[in-house]
């Protein structure tokens, strides 16, 4: 796991190595970096704590059988359920990964959990309101953001359903080959039996919730901090003019905005405001690509996903959602924006 | 087994310390009033609440550490999973990742965002660009991007035309000095659709005042109004304050008075500004806070038509308590 992290870190920082050298020459770099870095962490704390707490409560108070009874058996219903779960639990992406990991370990099919991870940060009332406010002049952006996110999640879910089913290790421990997590899985089941066999007093459950929450905070926190670090480096190191100069051709600008969203890793509740500042520079279709792809996949949540799912699944997910968002945003622009 | 519980206790202590550290960092930022440098006021409550959560988790970690120390066997086996990795190097790496932001937070001074970040983020000199105007963003010089943006604008105009009458562009109407425009004339001067209605109403108010002071509360909204209806608002005296921002292309006699507009946190803050033309411009250093009074007019910068102030008075002012401006959700209500 750490290896993966290291390699990703190398790839990402390696590309901007020449800029890294420039950084040290600019006296404003360190203060700017600090402001960005700390602000991303502070902003994410409430959400990650909420997610971690919610996940711990699920772990301690909701039994596996309840989860299994509640999730639809039919794949289409399951995918729809996963993509609309965000309406009920509007968590943002930082809070979502621990919750979904817990749900999958408790027996929710992996494809439904993954659909929730990609759809939840967009298809929820908070993000809709934020997008609508940022694009007050063009509500079609808010509508098409919701629509495209829904479409992409459903199709991705159905593809994953097929793919993951043909895999004998479906919804197994997400970490084949990673010994640590494997242990975790086993240990977890043991403990769970203990918890339920023993007299689970309220006090014990409370303590158990706290214990889970703080452990999980450390597991998720390291990815959050690493993601914030990369994002802050890029935001302070690369100027927007340089970035904007790249996106010129129709398809290329969509791809570029997707890559930009991946790199920026801003929370889905505030990315609409960033996108709005690019109106006039970039086409509506490429802004849509930015708004749909970013919350689904970005540096921060890729690192978090890698901590939970097998690398192969994460790469497949990035590839599938990336392709769908690209095609979808181009089609939406052709059909609805012109 | 001895070693095992010793290392467990070390981990619990370490985690407790880190959690306390983050809680204290938030408390420290709130106490020094510097929290506003990082997050918007509407997020503050949530961040404060998370400090309480972090602190509770820290207390629990210390409690667990004591339990381990006095040898009480862990009766809640749920922490099974999180038995720390045996590799010391890996643990050091992970804990230093957590300690790094803490060290930065406590050791380095908190600073406001200024020119340096504004140039990275790209300043917006024409804040009405979000309203489908063909005017391009101030920060983007290349013609291709503009050409590409144009068909999109036409396209969305066409699609919105099916839902509502197409928005006319403002008509420049010159009146005799002292003459009052008729309602019809006013509507031609300040046309609006559903989305620009509040701006048009505001513009009509501004039109009747000779001197327009741009308030902190609706800074962006006022700049947008000036920019949207620039043809009929030129010649007005405008007063605004902000920090000095420069680009090479501006030359010696021009700079921008700028403010960062923040939505949630500094990572999403964007600089907005108004171009200033003043013969003594070079007397003012980058990032210096000033109040400018000047006459509004039109000019071109990097191939875009933008509004600017021909300044007749510039005053140095102390940096305001809150250096950033925030979207005004009450604007027009």
Interface residues (C-beta under 8 A of the other chain):
Chain A: X2 X26 X28 X29 X30 X31 X32 X34 X35 X36 X37 X38 X39 X40 X41 X42 X43 X45 X46 X49 X53 X59 X60 X133 X135 X136 X137 X138 X140 X180 X183 X184 X187 X188 X190 X191 X194 X195 X204 X207 X208 X210 X211 X212 X213 X214 X215 X217 X218 X219 X221 X222 X225 X226 X228 X229 X231 X232 X235 X236 X237 X238 X239 X240 X241 X244 X245 X247 X248 X249 X250 X253 X264 X266 X267 X269 X270 X271 X273 X274 X276 X277 X278 X279 X280 X281 X282 X283 X284 X285 X333 X336 X337 X338
Chain B: X15 X18 X19 X22 X26 X29 X35 X37 X38 X39 X43 X46 X47 X49 X50 X53 X54 X56 X57 X58 X60 X61 X64 X75 X76 X77 X78 X79 X80 X81 X82 X83 X85 X90 X93 X94 X97 X98 X100 X101 X104 X105 X108 X109 X110 X111 X112 X113 X114 X115 X116 X117 X119 X120 X121 X122 X124 X129 X130 X131 X132 X133 X135 X136 X137 X139 X140 X141 X142 X144 X145 X148 X149 X151 X152 X153 X155 X156 X158 X159 X160 X195 X196 X263 X264 X265 X266 X267 X268 X270 X327 X329
